[in-house]
Amino acid sequence: MAEIVRMPKLSDTMTEGVVAKWHKKVGDKVKSGELLAEIETDKATMDFESFFDGVLLHIGIEEGKGAPVDSVLAVIGKAGEDFSALLSGGSAPVKAAAPAAAEVAPVAASPVAAPVVASNSAAVAHEGRLKASPLAKKIAEEKGIDLSKVQGSGDEGRIIKKDVEQYQPSKQAAAVAYTGVESYTEEPVSQMRKTIARRLAESKFSAPHFYLKMEVEMSNAIAARKAINEASAVKISFNDMVVKAAAIALRSNPKINSSWLGDKIRYNQHINIGVAMAVEDGLLVPVVRFADNKSLSQIAAEVKTYSQKAKDKKLQPADWEGNTFTISNLGMYGIDDFTAIINPPDACILAVGGIKETAIVKNGQLVAGNIMKLTLSCDHRVVDGATGAAFLQTLKNLLEQPVTMLV
């Protein structure tokens, strides 16, 4: 009997998914546990395996298209089986495509149309758009290449990375491009970007933010990091030191480690620090759990692992859930200071700038120093100014005297 495969809910915040890639086509045999498709969620692109044995009879969501959770993703059953009763809105029986279908299948009278398979051509139209991989589109945009002029070598004429990289425009085309005609491309908003927009808009416009700034003299931290890295197999970054210092400071200032829940405030006894990481499609925040109980080398190793998993789009929901405080560091990009939007459900987020060598006054003398600027964004429903200031003062003392983090 035919079975409906629905768009899965792959994360706690997922409301819609996009089919990044199908690994099977209509008419292919499918086994339970076999990779069926890649689904782009609001956090990452994840493999989706079949739960059924049979033949792929119907694809409900095409590559590059999105649909809400629980939408019909596919139908799996016996070859040639009538599955129209399973699909809502169908007025006529829908037969599965035969394995040896014609190159171009006719469109049925039913609202559920049979799939259309196009030949391998230079530009394959698919509901008014070119079939090209996301990476091929990105490279073409960067190089200013018109994809309609690229010969696709992938399945069904799909344009892939090597097609764009090997494309050689004609002299005439190059001359036309040099005229400077205005042009642009538009891409659908990714699930990750939609979630970032929704969550941060909710945070910014519902939580009354206020900001506290403080400068930290990092000369001792620089010397301590150098000494640690000379002796340790795991290399420590300044951000690792900030994570450790923040965790200790939260233990001394527990009201910062809290959440607004509408009719009550939650004061977390555990300290789970989210570390914001930039990825191609936006931002992910994996969580270093119980950070106050971990050594600098443990934090460094964990953050490095998360960073690689984020780049490879292999982070799982358990990796980014459960934060009680968040740190966002743009110092490595040359940013001196900035303000960050609170990452729900946290009450605060710490923005960390770069370390800048500058002149400072010390004991009445003008000397060289190394200044790092911190900005604490606070939800005023939970945290007051004096509470936030006390946390920053504790954090400053720990970073300026890093040996105290070991006590």
CORMO-V353721 format. One line per field, one symbol per residue. phi: phi as a letter, one per 40 degrees, with the letter a starting at -180 (. if undefined). Layout:
BEGIN
phi=???
END
This chain:
BEGIN
phi=.cbcbbdcccacbcbabbccaccbbdhccbbdgccbabbcccbacbcbcccbcibccabcbcdgbbacdgcccabbacdgccbcccbcgcbbdbccccdbccdbccccccdccccbbcccbcbccafgbccacdcccccccccgccccbcccbcdfgccbdccccccbccdccccccccgccaabbbdcccccccdcccccccccbcccbbbbacbcbdcccccccccccbbccccccccccdcccccccccbccccaacbgbabcbcccbbbcbcbcbdciabbcbccfcccbcdccccccccccccccccfbcbdccbbgcbabbbbbdccgccaabbcdcdcccaabcbcccbcacbcbfgbcbcabbbbbbbcbcccbbcdccccccccccdccccbcccccc
END
